[in-house]
Amino acid sequence: MKHDDLLKTVHFDRPDAVPVIFHINLSCWDHYPRRDLADLMAAHPSLFPQGPPPYAEPGTAVPYPEWCIKGRPWKDPWGCIWETPVSGYIGAVTRHPLENLEDMEAYEPPDPEHTTHWYPVAWKRGQSPSGGSIGFFDTLRSGEIGHGHTFLKLTDILGCQQALCGLHDEDPRVLRVLSMLEQFNLGLVRRFIEYGDVQWLGYAEDLGMQIGPMISPQMFRDWILPVYRTIMEPAQRHGAVIHMHSDGDIRMLAEDLMKLPVQVLNIQDQVNGIDWAAEHLKGRIAVDLDIDRQHITPAASPDQVRQYIISVMERLHDPSGGLILTFGLYPGTPMENIKVLMDIMEEISLGRTSWSS
């Protein structure tokens, strides 16, 4: 991906090509024949300019982060215990540090000087640490503050029911945890700016379910949106591109999100709808579209997969910009569909402009 194309896309300044991200989850290297996957990467240099990773070699250990190793519970910096059934997949919190709010007085938040939401950090001027792929691009000085930084982390710490009921009841103990998260995230943002001088900052937070958001629009406006505004404001003043990711159906929250200084909105295609995105987002905000990996790409024929990508381009592409395509590969997608996806996404990344079927 070219630096200029990415920025021109965000600013609707007529990029030469649509930026494309093809992310391969680490679990794939223990699921597919490694040489076959590595050969596909090597055959698509525009998508994978650095080629296959060292662990593509058969018999080489895959470097799974400690928070996504099967059978090994992991405690995050907030005291949440995570477990996953598949190495490479971030799992779920199975123990919440504040299941009993009576423990609130003894609870201490982590220090952003020493850790992110996921991993320890030693901040160094001129460097921007990264531990994830969402909202992070090698072509710019960029970073991401950690997936699930506010609303989801509140549910991780307290449990979903206690977090939502606490916000509804305005429980001061729950609001105190929310304030801790705001201050921690603000500390991370300021450090990414001070030390990394970031040009791009990612804010990843899943808000949607298969139908509708996980939190009511009014409760979102009352409690979560103000935190977002606070933690995005320094990045806005710094002039960094603000990238917001959310999985799930966020249609009921979209107008509120676009009142924030978000310049790129990363959403899932099928659960929100291509037609909805074209009607409500196209031309108003840069859309980083997450290509379906639940239904079409794992289950459809190669020709149907290709035709689907063409239909996305026909509906959402605009020569002025405003479209990024992202595909995350996970086990379950047939190899023939992977090849078709790489073929057409490489075409897109190289600037193909005609999208008639």
C-alpha atoms as one frame of an Amber mdcrd trajectory, in Angstrom:
protein
   0.000   0.000   0.000   1.349   3.389  -0.991   1.621   6.141   1.610   0.150
   8.705  -0.801  -2.792   6.504  -1.809  -3.750   5.941   1.809  -3.768   9.638
   2.690  -5.452  10.634  -0.565  -8.153   8.046   0.113  -8.817   9.447   3.583
  -8.940  13.029   2.305 -10.932  12.239  -0.884  -8.015  13.479  -2.976  -8.234
  11.034  -5.916  -5.855   8.167  -5.035  -4.322   6.107  -7.833  -5.694   2.908
  -6.273  -7.933   1.671  -3.479  -5.782   0.753  -0.445  -6.084  -2.941   0.406
  -5.192  -4.846   3.578  -5.040  -8.640   3.464  -4.414  -9.824   7.010  -3.535
 -13.470   7.693  -4.338 -14.535  11.253  -1.530 -16.515  12.863  -3.814 -19.530
  13.364  -3.800 -20.056   9.590  -0.206 -21.288   9.717  -1.294 -24.259  11.829
  -4.423 -24.880   9.753  -3.454 -24.679   6.062  -0.489 -26.375   4.359   2.205
 -23.824   5.056   3.962 -24.045   1.717   0.671 -23.547  -0.139  -0.154 -20.433
   1.867   3.393 -19.104   1.524   3.296 -19.677  -2.253   0.083 -17.672  -2.502
   1.685 -14.815  -0.584   4.760 -14.888  -2.807   2.539 -14.789  -5.901   0.865
 -11.565  -4.735   3.711  -9.134  -3.968   1.462  -6.079  -4.001  -0.475  -7.482
  -1.037   2.576  -8.954   0.708   5.621  -6.872  -0.267   7.759  -8.474   2.434
   6.850 -11.986   1.346   5.971 -14.929   3.596   7.009 -14.706   7.269   9.850
 -16.833   8.708   7.377 -19.133  10.464   5.895 -20.134   7.093   8.521 -22.874
   7.062   7.030 -26.248   8.088   8.011 -27.224  11.611   8.688 -23.642  12.716
   6.838 -22.480  15.818   4.172 -19.845  15.204   4.837 -16.823  17.466   1.426
 -16.598  19.141   1.047 -13.687  21.576   0.565 -14.841  25.151  -3.055 -13.637
  25.175  -4.168 -16.066  22.466  -2.649 -19.446  23.259  -5.012 -22.378  23.636
  -5.115 -23.896  27.110  -3.114 -21.094  28.723  -5.208 -18.538  30.696  -3.736
 -15.039  30.545  -4.184 -12.075  32.878  -4.271  -8.679  31.188  -2.978  -5.446
  32.790  -6.463  -4.773  34.243  -6.619  -8.159  35.979  -9.023  -9.814  33.517
  -8.426 -13.517  32.849  -8.635 -14.472  29.163  -8.958 -17.926  27.613  -9.181
 -19.092  24.001 -10.106 -22.456  22.442  -7.963 -21.784  19.330  -4.403 -20.452
  19.353  -4.273 -17.238  17.332  -7.824 -16.186  18.231  -8.316 -13.689  21.025
 -10.768 -15.480  23.288 -13.037 -14.209  26.037 -12.725 -13.032  29.610 -13.631
 -15.895  31.930 -12.931 -14.064  35.214 -13.633 -10.394  35.884 -11.488  -8.627
  38.507 -14.443  -6.637  39.857 -17.205  -9.225  39.799 -17.791  -7.985  43.360
 -17.975  -4.199  43.432 -17.108  -4.309  47.131 -13.523  -4.880  45.941 -13.546
  -1.441  44.281 -11.540   0.358  46.998  -8.531  -1.912  46.584  -8.602  -1.876
  42.772  -5.719  -0.099  41.024  -5.645   0.642  37.282  -2.506  -0.019  35.227
  -0.072   2.777  34.365   0.091   3.833  30.671   3.737   4.732  31.240   4.511
   1.014  31.460   1.799  -0.887  29.595  -0.874  -0.737  26.956  -4.147  -2.665
  27.334  -2.318  -5.758  26.069   1.428  -5.669  26.504   4.256  -3.964  28.440
   5.867  -1.005  26.760   9.007   1.089  27.165   8.209   4.356  25.411  11.026
   5.674  23.229  11.063   8.894  21.311  10.753   8.314  17.589   9.082   4.922
  18.001   5.433   3.918  18.069   4.835   0.498  19.628   2.262  -1.760  18.054
   0.738  -4.989  19.229  -2.132  -5.371  16.809  -3.191  -4.841  13.230  -6.424
  -2.858  13.523  -5.843   0.725  12.469  -2.098   0.148  12.107  -0.230   0.715
   8.840   3.464   0.373   8.062   3.314   3.114   5.447   2.711   5.807   8.089
   3.895   6.529  11.620   0.931   4.891  13.246  -0.390   3.114  16.292  -3.521
   1.741  17.910  -4.542   2.177  21.524  -5.788  -1.380  21.998  -8.868  -3.252
  20.879 -11.784  -2.893  23.302 -10.362   0.165  25.039 -13.481   1.624  26.723
 -16.916  -0.022  26.558 -15.625  -3.561  26.079 -12.947  -3.134  28.734 -15.603
  -1.930  31.157 -17.511  -5.183  30.534 -14.261  -7.167  30.832 -13.545  -5.694
  34.243 -17.065  -5.794  35.665 -18.928  -8.366  33.593 -21.430  -7.317  30.915
 -24.564  -7.285  33.070 -22.975  -5.384  35.930 -21.412  -2.840  33.560 -24.643
  -2.109  31.678 -26.826  -2.042  34.779 -24.269   0.169  36.513 -24.310   2.683
  33.665 -28.111   2.642  33.631 -28.263   3.203  37.401 -25.362   5.680  37.375
 -23.593   3.585  40.005 -20.650   5.752  41.166 -18.385   2.694  41.413 -19.014
   1.766  37.778 -18.552   5.374  36.702 -15.264   5.417  38.605 -14.014   2.460
  36.530 -15.122   4.264  33.358 -13.145   7.310  34.502 -10.085   5.104  35.075
 -10.382   3.833  31.516 -10.730   7.359  30.147  -7.591   8.519  31.939  -5.616
   5.421  30.953  -6.604   5.773  27.294  -5.822   9.475  27.377  -2.382   8.605
  28.724  -1.799   6.189  25.851  -2.949   8.714  23.242  -0.659  11.412  24.626
   2.302   9.036  24.601   1.645   7.893  21.048   1.715  11.563  20.090   4.695
  12.571  22.229   6.930   9.583  21.551   5.655   8.237  18.237   4.600  11.523
  16.596   1.863   9.430  15.007   0.250  10.359  11.723  -2.480   7.730  12.181
  -4.079   6.460  15.386  -6.467   3.516  15.627  -9.365   3.281  18.093 -10.798
  -0.244  17.910 -13.942  -1.085  19.875 -16.610  -3.605  18.893 -20.033  -2.095
  19.580 -22.377  -4.202  17.468 -24.084  -7.566  17.596 -25.449  -9.484  14.605
 -28.531  -7.263  14.906 -28.190  -3.890  16.603 -25.623  -2.496  19.050 -24.617
  -4.028  22.381 -25.485  -0.811  24.178 -28.545   1.372  23.674 -27.956   4.490
  21.557 -28.983   6.742  24.452 -26.679   5.039  26.932 -23.905   5.200  24.343
 -24.456   8.943  23.950 -24.597   9.506  27.708 -21.524   7.551  28.782 -19.298
   6.189  26.008 -19.390   8.906  23.352 -18.034  11.587  25.743 -15.070   9.325
  26.590 -14.386   8.788  22.892 -14.462  12.526  22.310 -12.004  13.136  25.158
  -9.483  10.525  24.040  -9.680  11.504  20.361  -9.283  15.239  20.916  -5.459
  15.216  21.404  -5.007  13.168  18.213  -7.267  15.584  16.350  -5.229  18.564
  17.576  -2.039  16.758  16.588  -3.379  16.296  13.058  -3.322  12.491  13.119
  -5.788  10.533  11.027  -8.295   8.944  13.436  -9.348   5.403  12.504 -12.327
   3.845  14.310 -13.027   0.101  14.091 -16.174  -1.679  15.213 -17.433  -5.138
  14.438 -21.154  -5.870  14.327 -24.260  -3.908  13.390 -23.539  -0.282  14.256
 -26.127   1.386  12.040 -27.983   2.879  15.019 -24.741   4.448  16.292 -23.270
   5.638  12.997 -24.532   9.218  13.101 -23.172   9.664  16.621 -19.801   8.216
  15.610 -19.601  10.643  12.710 -19.972  13.555  15.121 -16.563  12.563  16.466
 -13.324  13.554  14.673 -13.216  10.092  13.074 -11.914  10.182   9.506 -11.921
   6.448   8.739 -14.683   4.095   9.892 -13.845   0.379   9.717 -17.076  -1.650
   9.582 -18.204  -5.121   8.578 -19.968  -5.371   5.236 -22.730  -7.979   5.492
 -24.023  -7.210   8.979 -24.463  -3.521   8.116 -25.207  -3.932   4.410 -23.420
  -2.608   1.339 -26.484  -0.629   0.263 -26.745   0.963   3.714 -23.049   1.919
   3.625 -23.473   3.420   0.166 -26.507   5.431   1.252 -25.335   6.615   4.671
 -21.517   6.677   4.600 -20.211   6.981   1.047 -18.773  10.429   0.420 -19.219
  11.492   4.057 -16.413   9.512   5.688 -13.700   7.166   4.474 -14.993   3.597
   4.805 -12.526   0.826   5.653 -14.740  -2.096   4.659 -14.168  -5.421   6.389
 -14.951  -8.071   3.767 -17.255 -10.860   4.946 -15.589 -13.910   6.470 -18.699
 -15.512   7.987 -20.816 -16.446   4.988 -19.627 -15.595   1.478 -15.874 -16.100
   1.533 -15.911 -19.426   3.439 -18.997 -20.940   1.787 -19.523 -19.496  -1.697
 -17.901 -20.674  -4.930 -14.752 -18.915  -6.187 -16.777 -17.206  -8.918 -19.360
 -16.009  -6.401 -16.591 -14.626  -4.197 -15.121 -12.695  -7.115 -18.519 -11.376
  -8.160 -19.183 -10.252  -4.607 -15.995  -8.178  -4.489 -16.904  -6.673  -7.871
 -20.356  -5.755  -6.519 -18.734  -4.048  -3.523 -16.530  -2.009  -5.838 -19.432
  -1.114  -8.111 -21.451   0.153  -5.150 -18.827   1.851  -2.988 -15.875   2.827
  -5.176 -15.528   6.516  -5.997 -12.566   7.904  -7.983 -12.297  10.724  -5.453
 -11.457   8.230  -2.697 -13.073   7.227   0.568 -12.758   3.413   0.288 -10.305
   0.955   1.846 -10.804  -2.810   1.607  -9.735  -5.130   4.417  -9.893  -8.904
   4.512  -8.922 -10.981   7.528  -8.125 -14.609   6.712  -9.008 -17.180   9.365
  -9.258 -20.985   9.170 -12.315 -22.193   7.298 -11.975 -20.365   3.983 -11.167
 -22.836   1.149  -7.790 -22.418  -0.541  -9.433 -21.786  -3.919 -11.381 -18.882
  -2.410  -8.233 -17.518  -0.781  -6.553 -17.446  -4.189  -9.524 -15.654  -5.799
  -9.579 -13.100  -2.985  -5.857 -12.441  -3.327  -6.135 -12.195  -7.115  -8.902
  -9.613  -7.182  -7.673  -7.656  -4.169  -4.260  -7.385  -5.796  -5.951  -6.096
  -8.960  -7.698  -3.485  -6.839  -4.474  -2.510  -5.061  -2.797  -1.969  -8.439
  -5.423   0.528  -9.568  -7.927  -1.354 -11.723 -10.749   1.123 -12.369 -13.336
  -0.783 -14.453 -15.794  -2.761 -12.351 -18.462  -4.025 -14.696 -19.320  -7.717
 -14.152
